[in-house]
Amino acid sequence: MAIKSKRPKKMVSLFAGIGGFELAFQSIGVATTLMCEIDPIAQQILSTNIPNAKLVGDICQLKKIPKDTDVLCAGFPCQDISTIGGKAGLAGTRSSLIKEVFRLLRESKVEWVIIENVTNMIHLKRGETIRTIVNELEALGYNWAYRTINSLAFVPQNRCRVYIVASLHHSPNDVILSGNSDNELGLVDQASFSAPCGFYWTEGKYAIGMYKNGIPTLKCGSTIGIPSAPAIAFPDGSVGCPDIKDAERFQGFPEDWTKPAENIARASSRWKLVGNAVTVDVVRWIANKILSPESYDSSKDKVLKPGTKWPAAAWGGKGEIYISSSSAYPVSREETSLKDFLNYPCKPLSLKAAKGFEHRLNIGTVRCPQYFRDTIHQYVKKLEENG
């Protein structure tokens, strides 16, 4: 049996974004005492929705965190790690800010540390990013474990992110690695159009990110350089993009959580903020596991050999790294109709957008069901006929 940990009472959030970590821990009774976020639009959302927490801007100017902090969360910038970024890794000007997290922990250690970022952090430069992070944690006296988790296990959005959990006195394995499901969702029916399917209308030539009863990852920007919603094709032939309020729900936020952004910026800025956010439901699961950990069976885990690729999940301490077989689905969720999930009508995809997508689909190498191609073609044809 896993040892039940002392109930955390206070947390600090670095690179807070729009408050996903805060909202998740708030749901289990953990108060946020300090938030650090430099984006003024995100600050507007945080100060409106979480008014009782202290809000600071530049993490480089933050000298210390409160001594009574139990949990420190950090979804540090991914621009230099992402597959669509410069891939400079932790040498980049943005992602290198993770070093500020370790600086603050050296000044004042906390029992629990949670770090989140894109999955490329375990692949880029043969795992340089993840190796640096866990080495720093070990040097500070932490045991650590990480796991790639797909938000699809909790909400109808395919979104894989790496979550690192570290603890000074408890087993992070019993928090992040225990619990496993093989119930993979979102698989597209190749034979018939049986359910709504989400896809990237801004792509189409090489990939479309198609998922049944789900949408592909909400992004802070698209291949055409602007924050934009994915599209959804319905069996009735309609094609449209979800409302921003449903996009917030895809990330586990209440409707209009990002509405305060419109007081100082364009409404479209909300898409970027939502795309950058952490999925609240995933963090809530982690938070609950800190309260009630489950014993993780590591008897079959093997040591990661030097020079080999870092796995999707692993744990370690004292210089040893072990490969975990934990899947990206820590819990089971019954697949529900995307049509039933949406609370608001989708905005019809424009003729220009639909034609562009169909063209890329026709000249590209994407493999997708014929019924999907036919649906897009008929949709374009109908829009053209209606002028």
Disulfide bonds with the S-S distance in Angstrom:
none
